[in-house]
Amino acid sequence: MKVTDVERIVVDVPFVPRQHKLTRNSLSSVYNWSVLELCKVTTDTGHVGWGETVIRYTYGRVTDQTVDRVMGQRPAELMNDDSLGAGLQMALFDVVGKILEVPVHQLIGMKVRDWTPISWWCVDASPETWAAEAQDAVANGYTSFKNKPRPWWDIVAQVEAVSESVPPHFKLDLDPNGSLQNASAAIPVMKRLEQYSNVAMFETPIPQNDVLGNKQIRQAVNRPIAMHFGSPPYITGIREGVCDGFVIGGGKSEVVRQGALSAEAQMPFWLQLVGNGLTTTWAAHLGAVLTHATWPTISCINLYSHHLLKKRIEVVGGYQQVPDGPGLGVEVDEDAVEKHRVSQERLDGFEKRGEPIHALPDVIKTIVYPDGSCIHMVDQGLGYFNAGNGPAYVEGARLEIRENDGSSEWSDLFARAQKQPVRDRWR
């Protein structure tokens, strides 16, 4: 069996309405996660395999060079090579599984579970919006919700709003991405949050290279601490006891390596493999064979209005079932793929200019504090606060979005805030 064709299809799958609005206004790169590249691999046996890449996020993109490497080759000989890029590697596993009539998880290892845990996901947002997201998560069968505390919102108010809106068994995994800055700033906030039974764990509360600070947090806070695998180095992290478990991502071989090392240290982890239906299914196959993949997978599939599969992925009691059909065990909805396909003309125009398909809208994001002071920002976000240029947490802080109103005042402020955040009085 040899690869005879690799078709790369770029699609733009709209987010569900609330998430579209949130990611549009977020101080993050999430806005372009709707743009996916699908890989359709065909072999001389007539079998077809599918894979998926989030162009502006996934660990490795498929390139013309990696496509050339697999053409005319046996897919089983190359499928473990992470450097092929996410979508192409996934498609090779899918097609090999179909040819051999076995599920992907049998190509990876020994199956240890039939259902894998999965979490709802959301960017930073107001307390009311987080509560609405949590209610949707419950309605859709989820039992956990990973979200993004940020210095421009009152995290205690956010958690309070969610806790009042969900049943006691529903859990929150809070990921400040280092924005709580240091142990002295983080511990008081985290101690307040651990009083809420819905708060299950924290991910990267402060920068991960702060070994001493992370040790202090782990000793002081009565909740598990998750950190991205490899920072600090694995041996250092285990020896110093900086966390209770890991966040793991990457290609198949790297995920399996990190999963095996986590298991040796008896450390649980969650898989962070962001994407739509194909990626979420791929994550289920990996989670089915990795013994310590017991924390909920983060795929962000709840963002998408269509899974690009003929049967939507169903979550029951916080788990998704691992398919046992050949390959990935799901069927791509090719009509939906065509509906959301990005035209080559449109794609060429953006690629030539090196721009994302969705340009971020011109908005001023203003952090308003209870004392009436504020910080106007455009593109800056975590980096500014993680460097200590603003407070890690202020009770009552909120974010205001100002779209372009055509005024000279707005244009002047936008120009200044593009260069660096502007401190001012809110009015």
N, C-alpha and C positions, 0 to 999 in steps of 0.2 A: 504494500500500500504506500502510495506516494502522494504528496500534495500537488495538485494540478492548478489550483486557483486560490487566490486570497483577495476577496473583495472587502474594501474598507468603506463603510457607510457612516456619514456623520448625521446624527439626528439631534433635534432640539425638542425635548419633551417638556412641556410646560409644567411648572410646579402647581400644586393645588393652590387655590386663590390666597389663603392666608399666608402661606409660606412664600408665595411670590412677592407679596407686599413686604414681608419681613426681610427677605434676602435682598430686596431692592434697597432697603434702607439700612441694612446692616453694615457695620464697619468691618467687613470681611470680604473674602473672595468667593463666597458661596454663590453669588449671583450667577456665575457661569457654570455651575454644576449641572445645569439642565442640558448642556451640550455634551453628547456622548459619541464616541466612535465605536461602531460595531464591526467586528471582524467575522467574515463568513468564509470559512475554509472548506474547500472541496477536495476530495481525493479521487484517485483513479478507480476506487471501488464504488464511487457514486454517493458516498456518505458526505454529509455536511455537518460541520461543527461551528458553533457560535461563541463569541466572546465579546467583552465590553470594556471600554476604558472611559473614565471621566477625564476629558482632555485637560481640564485646568486643575486636576487634583491628583489623579492616580499616580502611584509611585513611578511608573515607567510607561511612556507612550510607545506605540508601535510606529516604526519608521519604515521608509522605503528600503533601507538596508536590511532590517530584520525580516521584512517580507521576502526579499531576495534570498536570504539565507535558508528559508524553509521551502522555497519553490523547488519541486522535484525531489524533495527529501522525504524520508520516512518520518511521520509526525511523532511516533513513539521515541525516536532517538533524540528529539529536540525539545519535547514538551516540558522537561524539568529545568530548562534554561530561563531564569527570570529576566535576563537581559532582552528577551524577545519583546517585552512589553505586556501589559496586563491582558488586553483583549486577545492578542494572538496566542499567548500561552493558554489562556482559558479555552479558546476555540480548539487548540490542538488536543487538550484533554477531552473535550467534548466529543471530537470526531473519533479519537482512539477508543473511547468508551463505547461509542455506537458501533464501531467496527467489531470490537471484541464482545459486544452485547453485555457489558458490565457497567454499573454506575461508576462515576468518577471517584467516589470515595474508596472503591476497591483498588483503584490505581494509585491512591495516595498512601493507604495504610489499613490497619484493622479497625473496623467500625466498633465504636464503644457506646454510641447513643443513636436513637432513632429520631429524636427531636432535639433541636438546638435552640438555646435562649437567644432572644433578639430584643432590641430596645428601640423605642421611639426616639426621635431626635429633633432638636430645634435650636436655632440661633438665639442670641440675646433678644429679649423682648420685655415688654411691660408685665407686671404681675398679672394683670387681667388676661393678657394674651397667653402667657404660660399656663394659666388655669384652663383656658379654652383648649389649648393643645393637649393638656393632660386629660381632659374629659374626652377628647377625640381618641386619644390613645387607649383609654379604658374601653370605649365603645368598639374599638377595633381589635380587642383581644390582647393588648399589651399590658404588662405588669410593671414595666420600668420605663424611665424617661431620662435620657441623657441631655443635659442642656448646658448653656454657656453663661455662667455668672460673669458680669463685666463691671468695671468701676463706674460706669455711667448709669447703673441701675442699683436699686436697693435690694440686695440679694435676700435679706431677711424677709422683706415684704413679698418678694417673688415666691419664696418657699412657703410662707404663710398662706398666700393666695392659692397655691397648688394644693397644699395640705387640707384646706377647707373644701376642696372640690373633688377629691378622690377618696376611694376606700383605703383603709389602713394598710392593706397588703401592697398597694401601689408604691413603688420606690423611685427616688430621684438620685441620679448620679451626676454630681456637680463638677464641671470642668472649667476652672478659672483660667486655664492656659498660662499659669504663672503670674497672673495679675494681682494676686494677694501679696506679691513682692518679696516678703521675707517672713521669718517665723514670728517675729514680734508683732507684725501687722496681721498676720494670718490667724494665729491661734485664737485671739479673742473672738473673731468673726466665726471661725469654725466651731468653737465651743458653743456659741449661741445657736448655730445651725444644727448641731448634734442633738439638741433638745427636741427636734422634730423627728418623730419615729419614721416618717417617710424618707428622710435623708439616709441613703444606703452607703454611699462612699464619695470620696473626692478624688479627682484626677488632677495631677500637676498643680497643686495650689500655689506653689512658688516655683521659680526656675529650678529645673531638675539638677543643674550642676552645683547647686547649693547643698552639698552633702550634709553638713552640720545642721542647717536649717530644716531640712527634710527629716532628719533623725529626731529633732526636737518636736516637730509637728506630729510625727508618728507616735511618739511617747506621750504627747499631751492630749491628743484627740481620739475619742472613742469611736472611730469609724475607719474602715479600711482606706488605705491610700494607694491609688493606682498611678503608675508612671510608665511612660513610653520606654519600651525595651531598649537597652543599650546606652542610655544617658541617665546617670553616669554609667561607665562601663559595667557590664554584667557582674563581674567578680566583685567590683567595688560595691555595687548596689546590694549584693547578697551579703557580703561581709559586714557592711555598715548598717544593714537593716533599714534602708531608707523608705521602703514601701512594702505593701502586703501582696501586691500582684502587678501585672503588667498590661500594657496596651500593645498589641502585636499587629503588624501589617506588612505588606510587601508582596512579592511574588511567592509562588508555591513553595519553592525550596527554602527561601528565607523564613517564611511563616512556619514551616515544619521544623526548621532548625531552632528558631526561637521558642516554639512550643515545646520541643524536647528539653531544652535547657530549663524552661520554666517548670516542667514536670520534675526534673531532677532536684530542683530546689523546693518542690512542693508548693509552687506559687500558682494560683489561679490567674487567668487573664481573660480579656475580651479581645475578639478579633475586630479590627477597625479596617473594613474593606468597603469603601464608600462607592455606591453605584445603584443602579436600578435592578430590575428583575434578575438578569443574568448574574450580576455580581453577588446579589443576595443569595442566590441559589449556590453559587460557587463557594461562598462563605459557609453555607450549611454543610457542604461536603467536607470542607476542611474541619469544621467544628465537630463533625461526626467521628473523626479519627483522632483528634487531639484530646488527650485525657483531661487536661486541665483547662480546656476552653469552657469554663463553667459560668463566667460572667457574660452578660448579654452582648451579643454581637452588635456592632454599630455599622449599619450599611446606609442609613438615611433613606431607605426606600419609601418612607412615608411622605417624602417631599414630592414624589412624582405623581402626576395625574393619570399616567398609564404605565404599567409594568413592562410593556412590549412583549408580553407573554399571552398565549391564548387563555391561560387560567391564572388569575391573580394569585399572588402568594398570600396565603391565609395564616394568620397568627392566632393561636389558641392557647390561652393561659400563659402568654408570654413566650411561647415556643413556636417555631416553624418546623414542619415535618421534613426530614431529609428524603429527597426523591430516591427511589430504587430502580428507576428505569434506566435504559442505556444512556451513557454519557451524562450530561447534567440532569437529564430526566425531565426536562421541560420543553415545551414547544414554543418557538418564537412566533409572534403574531406579525407576519410579514406585511399584512395590510396596514397595521399600525406603524410599522417601520417606514413604509412608503409615505404615509400621511405626515410623519414628523421629519422626513428626510430634509436636510439642508441642501439647497440647490448648489451645484458646482460653481455656478457664477457667483453666488453670494459667498460661498466658502473661499473661492480664490481671491476675492476682493479683500477679505479680512486677513487671510494668510499672508498675502503680499505686504500688507501694512503691519503685520505682526500684532494685530489687535484681537482681543476676544470678540466673539460674535455679538455678545451683549455688552455694550459700553455701559459702565456704571453711570447712573443719572447724576446730573449736577445738583447736589443737595448739600446743604450745610447741616452738620449734625452738632447740636449744641447740648452739652451736658450742663444741666441746671442744678444748682445746690440750694439747700434750704435758706442759706444766708443771703441769697440773691445774686451771688457770683455765678459765673458760667465760664465754660471753655468751648469755643467754636472750633470744630474740626472738619476736615474734608476727607483726606485719604488716610490720615494717621489713626492709630487705634491702640492695640495692645502694646506695641513697641514703646510708645510714648509713656504709658503708665508703668510698664514693667521696668523701665529705666528710672522710676521714681520721680517723674515729673508731675505727677498728680497723685491724689490720695487713693489708696487701695480700696477703701470702702467709706462711704458717707451715708448715714441713714437719711432716707428721703431723697436721694439723688434720682434724677430722671433724665431721659433723652428726648429732645425735641428735634423734629425734622423740618427744615425750611427749604422748600423747593424754590426754584428760580421764579421770582415774581416780575422779572424784567426791570426792576429798579436799579438805579446806580448804587444805592446803599448795599443791596444784596451783592451786586457784582464786585464792589470794592472789598466787602468782607470775605467773599469767596476767594478772591485773588490772594488776600493776606493769609487766609487759613490754609490755602494750598501749600504755602511755603512753610508755615509752622502754626501750631494751635494758637489761637488768640484768646487771651484771658480778658474778661469784660464783666460788666454788670448786666443781668438779664432784664430786658425791658420789652 
